[in-house]
């Protein structure tokens, strides 16, 4: 299992994690871009933005998927990586739940594919998306999502993005009430996860919340998501 997650913010701060992304891929990699967390009117233009974002990576092909109903395993297995863009977490999970994408994403990553999630695209990879509500500018559940279960690619771990220390009380209450540990990523934070071993890559640290402790993981430090 190989995952990359970023906490949001300006893409120019993710040069180190982009270099790591390159190393994980083949010489002529292909990328499937999923823009569904963003506003619908921006989907067509998002592909140009993502090509600019990853200009340091010479992808042989980048395609955008704005209709997960059309996604099949025969099509998906032709890609080396998937990038799930940021936006509204509840909108994104609603699109995923309405299709077979849940099973396909699990199959993709366990067959050696790499998933790169930013902000909302990272949050849905975790166990629970309640974390998307945290903070003064948290996501609104305009999609009317009832179940807050995520994709569970990291076991019990929930992901929180755009993290600020002022949200500690809110996060600790979630950990206590639900029993799920939380991995909190600042804007500009990025992590690489391989087989549940997390490594922070970049200048910003990440903070781990469990029932036993709150721990800061700094650049180049590793942590086992047990």
N, C-alpha and C positions, 0 to 999 in steps of 0.2 A: 504494500500500500504506500503510495507516494502522493502527498498533498502539499500544496502551498496555499497559505492564507495571508491576506493583508488586511489591515484594520481600517483602510480608507485613507483619504487625503490625496495630495498631489502625487501623481505617478512618477515624477522625477526623483522622488525620495526612495524609489524601489529598485535602483540600479543593481544593488548587490543581490537581491533576491531574483532579479531578472537573469543575472549571470548564472545563478544556481539552476534556474529553470532551463537555460540553454544546455547545461551539462546533463540534465536528466533526459534530454530528447535525442532522437536520431539525427543524422547529418542533414537530412532534408525533411524536417518535421512538418506535421499537419496539425492544425488547430481548429476546434469547433468552438465558436463563440456563442454564448447564450445571454442575450441582453434583456431578458424578460422582467427583471426587477425594476428597470427604468420605465419612464413614461412611454406609452405606445407610439407617440408621434416621433420619438427619438430613436426608435429601433433601427430604422434604415440608415441613419447617420452614424450610429454607434460603431459599425464595422470599420469605418474610416478612422475613427478615434482609436480603436483598439490596434489597428495596424500601425498607427503613429506611436502608440504606447509601447508596442513591442518592436520598434524599428531596429533595436539592437539584436533581435533574433530573426534570422533569415528563414522564415517559414516558407516551405514550398507551396503551401496552400492554407488559406484561412477562410472558413465559411461561417456564416451566421445562421442560427436556427431560431426562428421566431414562432414556430408551431411545433410543440413537442409531440403532438399527435402523429406527426410525420416521422418521428424518430424511430428507427429500427436498429436492431443489433448489427445487421449486415452493413448498414451505413455507418454506424458509430465506430465499429471496430477498425475502420479505415483511418481513424485519427490517432495521433500520438498523445494529444492533450485536449482538455476541455477547459475553457475559461468562463466562469460564471460571474457576470458583472454585478455591480452594486446597484442600489436603489431601494425599493420598498420590500422588506423581507416577507411580509404577508402576501403581497401580490405574487412574489416569486414562488413561494411554497404552494400557493393555490394553483398556479399553472402546473407545477410538478405533480401535485396530487391528482390532477384531472387526467393523467396519462400513465403510461408505463415507464416514465422516466426514472422513477424511484429505483425499480429493479435494474434498469439499464445502467444507471450511474454506478450502482453497486457492482454490477458485473464488469463494467469498464475498469474500475480501479483495481479490482481483484484479478484482472487479466493483465495488469502491468501498465495501464494507462495512468497519466498524471492529471489530477484535477487542481486547478488554480482558482480559488475563490476570493473575491474582494468584497469587503463590507457585507452587505446582505448575502452575497454569493458565498461568503465564508460562514455566516451565521446558520444558514440552512444545512450545512454539513454536520452540525452538531446534533445533540440529543433533543434540544428544546429551544424554541424561538421566542420564549417570553423575554429573553435578553434584549430583543430588538426594541422593546418598550423603554428600556432604561435611559435615564438622562432627560434633560430638558427638551431635547430635540429628537426623542425616540420615534420610531415608526408608528404610524397609525394603522390599525387593522381595518382598512376600508374594504378589503376583499371579503370581510365577514368570515374569516377562517375560524373554525370552532376548535379543532385539534391543533395544539401547538407542538406536536412532535416533529422533530427534524429528521434528517436522513440517517442519523445514527452511524456515521462513518467513523466516529471516535469513541464508541462505547457510550458511557454515561456523560461524557464531557459536553457541556454547552459552550457556545462561543459568543462572546460579546465584543462588538467593534465600536470604534470611536470612544474608547474608554477614557474616563476622567476620574481622578481620585475622589471627587465629590460624590461619586456613585457607589462608593464602597459599602455604605449601609444598605443600599438597595440590593446589591449583589449578595452580600452576606445573608440577607433575609431570604433571598431566592434559594441559596445553597441549603439553608436550614429548613425551609418549607418543603422543597422538592427532593433534597438529597442528591442533587446533581452538582458536581464540581464545575467551575467556570474558568475558561481561559479568556482573559481580557486583553484585547489588543488596542493600544493607542492608535490614533491617526499616525500613519507612517511606520507602524510596527509591522513586521513580517516574520513568518515562521515557516520552516520546512519540517514536515513530519514523514518519517519513514518507519513503517511497522511500529507505530505508537511511540517512537522516540522523537521528541520535538527538539528542534534547534532554532534559536533566535538568530536571524540574519538581518543586520541593519543597525542603525544607531539607537532606535527606540526599544526599550525593554517591553516585556509582556508580564502580566501579573496573574498568578494562579491562585484561585480561591477554592479551598476544600473545607470540609467540616473541621479539620484539625489545624489549618494554618492559612495564612496569606503570604505568598512568596513571590518575590520579584526575580524574573529570569532575564539576565542581561545578554547583550550581543555576544554571540559565539558560545553561550552556555547552553547545556542540554538538559532535558527533563523527560522522564518516562511517564507517559500518560497511563498510569496503572489503573 
